Amino acid sequence: MAVLLTWLGPFSMDAYSPAFPAIQKDFATSAGAVQATLATTLVGLALGQLLVGPISDRYGRRRPLVVGLSGYVVGSVLCASAWTIELLIAARFVQGFAAATGIAIARAIARDVHSGTQLARFYSLLTAATAIAPMVAPIAGAGLLESGLSWRWIFGVTLILGVIGLAAVVLLLPETHPRWIGGVDRAVTQVGHPQPEPAAHLSLWVLLRRREVFVSALVLGLCGAAMIAHLAGLSFFLQDERGLSPAAYGAVFALDAAGLVIANNVNRFVLRRWSSRQVLSVSVPVMLVFALVFAALLRAEAPLPAVLPALFLFISCWGFVMPNAVAVGMSVERAAAGRASAILGVAQFGFAAFSAPLVGTIPVIAGTPPMATVIVVCLAGAVVTQIVARLVGRRAAAPAPAPRRRGLRRQPSAALMAERTCVSPAAQLVDRHVCAKGSEANPTP
């Protein structure tokens, strides 16, 4: 069920990517306008999770899902029947906003029933299963186009998926929220949070102030932005610049998605020995290295047999980054899982909403295509975020410096104090009687 719910967003983004040139030609518009349909989908995915996450924590998981999937069906109908590029852009926002329900609540459901390493392994399995969507979606879209059908039929397929998902939720999905099933919310103690606040008081802002949530959101958002930048530019690069057909483009996409599935399954075994934080700290820099190689090959206008392996390795790293970043960020109290999922979702798709249009607007820099430039900048930002977070964490964990030991001064005796007081002319003027009594009570030995 969780796989089906998380399928809707990726399938909606990837299925129509082979149709970008056809949509541009059909509406007689620019490539930037077509990429804007992807950007508005990402904005909808981000804002939808920001709204749905807290709602699912308050009202349970099932009811928001029913409403969201109903909206997804409506959005698919609007996309299929759009007669202007502006209407398609708006309809894609509706579809993305509704698809966010499935992504946010699927993560929350996983947190309802799993924790710790088991949660990370489940997210890895979920990501591996969800990665089939990018594998199947472009092939399905390209197959419809190759058969002579219009790109509008692609949104007919998303409509069918929405109806299936809605029926599955209504008929099969039980409620999993701890409060609604009478469970106990066992708070997970975090490093630096020995006594977490009650889940009812964990607002989005309070959760965002937790270091593990904030850093995970930034890393997930920046790496996700790099992935969406590749999605926004790869179709034009392979089809318009390198002359591949939609079917060949779908085959390349499917091969890359297969690498993603393999990486996710390897990640499940790696987690038996290392924690999610450890895997994440290594996989993001490695992803940046492969992206730099990919950018260098594009700049040198290398042939496809040299470019595609670098692209394959770069995308495969996402299979290590995404599940571990989500697992670290979702390690919060169960009753706050929806809000934590909303934060991660907003970061993942919100950052990507800016990277997608940049691919079609920024110029070529030092001979490097815009797609490669955006990818490298986003991943470099993720690596810098990790380095800064590690330095701040070490500084916070360092023991406080011991107080400087100063030489102990010998305290003067009461007799000496009295004597000093009596010697003082001011004291003699104020109270000669007290001074004299002090001298008598403490005679000098």
N, C-alpha and C positions, 0 to 999 in steps of 0.2 A: 504493500500500500504506500509506504513512504517513497519507494522508487517511482511509482506512478505520479505521486504528487510533485516530486521534484523534477520529473520529466518535462512538465508543461512549459516551464520557463526556458530551459535550454533548447527544447525542440522548436519552440516558437521563434527563437533567435536564429537557429541554424538552418531550419528547413527552407527558408526563403532566400538564404544567402546566394545560392546559384542563380537566383532570378534578379539580382541587382541590376545587371545590364539590361535585362528585358523590361524591368519596371522603369528604368531611366528612359528607355526608348518609348515605352507605351505612353508615359505622361509628358514626354519631350521636356525633361527637366535635367538638372545637373546631378553629378555624382554625389555632391554634398547634400542635396535634398534627399536622395535615396538613403544615404547614411544617417540622415536625421530620423528616418523611421526606426532605425536601430537605437539611436540615442534616446528617443522618447520611450521606447520599450524599456530601456535601462532605467530611466527616470521613474517610470511606473513601477518597475520591480523594486526600486529603492524605497519610494514613498509608500508603496503598498505594505512592505514589511514593517516600516516604521509605525504604521497604523495597526496592522493586524497583530503584530507581536504582543503589545500590551492588551489588546482586546481578548486574545486567546488566553492570557493569564487571568483575566477577570471573568470571562464567560465560558471558558472551556474551549476545547479544540474543535468539536464537531460543527457547532453552529456557524462559526466564522468560515469554516471550510465550505459549507453548503452555499453560503452567500457569495463567497469568492469564486467558486467554480461556476456558479450561475452567471456571474459577470464575465468570466472567461468565455463562456459560450456566446454571450452577446457580443463581446469584442471580436471574436472570430468571424461572426456574421458581418460586422461592420467592415472588417478588413477585406473580406471576400467581395463585398459590394461597393467598395470605395471607387468613386469616379474622378477624384482629383488627388494629387499628391498630398495636399493639405489635409484632406479627410483621412487618407491612409496614415499620415503621421499621428493624427488625433486618435484614430482607432487603435493604432499600435500602443499608444499610451494606455488606453483602456485595457487592452489585452495583457500588457505587462503588469499593470496595477493588480489585475485579478489573479494572474499567475503567481504573484508574490505570496498570495495566501498559501498555496501549496508548499512553496519553499520554506517559508518561515515556520509554518505549523509542523511540517515534517521534521525539522530539526528539533522543535520543542517536544514532539512526541518521542523522539529518540532520547532526549534528556529525561523525559518522564520515566523511562524504563531502564536506562543504562547510566553508568557513571565510570569515572576513572579511565583506565586503559581499555576496558570493554567499550566505553563510549567512543574512544578514538578509533578502535577497530571497526565498530559499527559504521562510523562516519566514513571510514575508508572503503568499506564494502558498499555503502550507499553511493559514494562518489564513483566507484568502479561501475556499479550498475547504471548510474545516471549518465556516465560517460558514453554509454551505448546510444544515448539520444543524439549527441553530435555525430556519431558514426552513422546512424540510420537516417537522421534528418536530411542532410545534404543529398544523400543517395535517393531518398524518396522525392525530394524536390526536383533534383536533376532528372529523375526518371519521368516525372510528370511533364517536365519541359521537353525532354527528348521524344516523348510520345505525341507531341503536338498540342498538348493542353496548355491553357493559359496559366500564368502564375497564380491566379485567383484560386485555382484548385488546391494549391498548397494550404491555403487557409481553410479550405473545406476539410482537409485532414486534421488540422488543429481543432476544428469544430467537433469532429468525431471523438478525438481524444478527450476534449472537455466533457462531452456527454458521458463517456465511459467513466471518467474520474468522478463526476457528480453522482452517478448511479452507485459506484463502489462505496463512496463515503456514506450515502444514505442507507445502503443495505448492509454493509459489512464492517465499517469502522466503529469500534467502541470508543467511549470517552476515556482518556488517559490522564487527564489533569488530576494531581493528587487531591486537591480540595473537592473535586466533583465526584471522585470515586471513594472518598472517605479515607484516603491514604494519609501518611504522615510525611511532611516535607523535611527530610533529613538534610540539614544544611551541610555543605561541603566546606570544610575549613580551608581557606586559601592562605598562601604564604603572605604574611603581612596583614592578614585579617583573621586573627585567632578567634574573634567573636563576631561573626557576620551579623548584620542587621536582619531583623525579620523580613521575610520575602515581601510582605505587604508594603514595606517602606522602601524597598529597593526600586527607586525610580530609574528612568533611563539615564539621568545625569549621575546618580549615585553609582550605577553599574559602570558607566563610562569612566569614572574616576579610578576604578580598579585597574592597576597596571596591566594585568594579564588580559583583560577585556580590551583596553585601549590599544595596546600594542598589537594584539591579534587582529583587531579591526583594521588598523593601519596597514599591516602586512597583507592581510587578505584583500583589502581594497586596492592597494597599489599593484599587487600581482594580478588581481582580477582585471584591473584596467589594462595591463599589458596583454592579457589574453583577449580582451574585447578589441583592442587595437589591431591585433593580428586578424581577428575575425572580420573587422570592418575593411581592412585593406587587402586581404588575401585573395578575395574573389576577383577584384579588379586586376591585381598583379598577375594571377595565373591565367585568367581568361583574356583580358585586354592586352597585357604586355607580353605574355609568353604564349598566347594563342591556344590554350587548352579549351576543350569543350566542357559544357556543364557536367557531363558524365565523368570526364577525367578529373575535373575539380572535385567532384564528390568522392572519387576514389582516393585522391590525396587526403582529403579530409577524413575519410574513413580509416586510412592507414594511421594518421596522427591520433585519431581517437582510440585505435587499438593500442598504441603506445601508452595512452593515458590509462586504459584499463589494466594493462600489464603493470604499470607503475603503482596503481592503487592496490593491486594484489600483493606486490612485493612489499609495499608499505605495511600491510597487515602483519607480515612475518617480521619485519624490522621492529615493529612495536613490541614484540615479545621480549626484546632485549633493551631497547632504548625508549625513552619517554617521548611524548609528542613534542615537547619543547626542544629536546635534543635533535630530533629529526628535522624540525622546522628551522633550527639555527644553521643547519648544513644545506638543506635543499634550496633555500632562497638564493644564497650566493652562487650555487651551482647553476641555478636557472639563469642568473644574470650572465654567467660565463658563456653559456650556450647562446643566449640572446646576442651577446657581443660578436660571437662567431657568425651567427646568422646575419647580423647587420653588416659585418665586414664583407661577407660573400655577396650580399645585395649591392653594396657600394662598388665592388669590383665587377659587377655584372657577370658573376659566375654562372655556369650552366646549371640547369635544374638538378641533374644528378648529384651536384655538389651542394646545392642549396637545401634540397628536401631532407637529407639526413640531419642537418643542423636544426631545421624546423621541427623535425620529429623529436629530437632530444629536448629542445626547449619546451615543447608542449607536454612531453612526458613528465617533466619536473612538476608540472601542475598537479599531477597525481599524488605527489608527496606533500606539496605545500597546502593545498586546500583542506584535506581532511584533518591535518594536524593543527592548522590555524583555527579551524572551526572547533575542534575538540578542546583546545586551550581556552578559547573565548567562551565556550559553552559550559565550562566547569564551574557553574554557579548553582545556587539553590534551585531545586526543581520548579518551584512555583514561580520563579523569575525567568524560566527558560525562554518564554515567548519574547520578553523584553531583550534578553541577551541575543537571541536570534535576530531580532529587529536591528540591533546595533550592527551586527556583523553583515546582515543583508544590505543595510543602507551603505555601509562602507564598500562592500563588494560591487554593488551595482551603481552606487552614486558616483564613485570615482570613475567607473567605466563610462558613465554618461558623458563625462568630459573628454575622455580619451578617444571615443569613437568619432566625434566630429573633428577633432584635431587632425586625424589621419587625412581627412579630405580638405583641410584648410591651411595647414602650415606648409611652408615651402621646403624644397630640397635643401638640406643643410650639409655642406661639405661633401656633396655627392651621395649622401645617404638618403634613401627614400623616407618619406614621412612616417610610414608604418614602422619601420625599424627604429627611427629616432624616438617615437613615443614609447615603444616597447622598452628600449634601453633606459630611458629616463625614469619610467615608472619602476622598473626593477631596481635601479640604483637607489631610488628613494626608499624602497622596501629594505634594502641592505643597510642603508644609513639608519633607518628606524631601529633595526635590530641592534646595531652597534651602540647607538645612543641609549637604548633601553638597557643593554647589558652594563654599560658604564654606570648608569644611574642606579641600577639594582645593586651593583657591587658597592657603590658609595653608601647606599642606604643600609646595606647589610654589614658594613664595616663596623667593628666595635668602637664605641666612643673612646677618645683618648683619655688615658688615666690622668687625674688631676696632678699638677706639678707639686712635688713634695718640697715644702719650704721648711727651713730650719725652725724648730720650736723655740719660741721665746719663753724664757722663765718669767712667770708671772710674779710681780712684786707682792710682797706680803702686805697684810692689812696694816701693820705698823708703819711700814715704809710709805704706804699710801696716805696714811694719816699724817705722817711727818711731812710728806710733800704737800699735802693740803694745807698744813699749818704754815709751811714756809711761804706759801703763795700770799702775797700782799692783798690781793683781791679777796681771798677767802678770809683773811684776818679782819678785813674791814666789814665783811658781811656778817660773820658769826664767830667772834673770838671765843665764845663759850664752848661751842661744839669742837672747835679746834683744840682747845685746852683739854677737854674731856677725852678726846681721841688720843692725846699724848699720854694721859694718865692710864687709860685702859690698856695701852699697848706700849709699855716702857721698852726702851732700847736695851737689849741684853748686854 
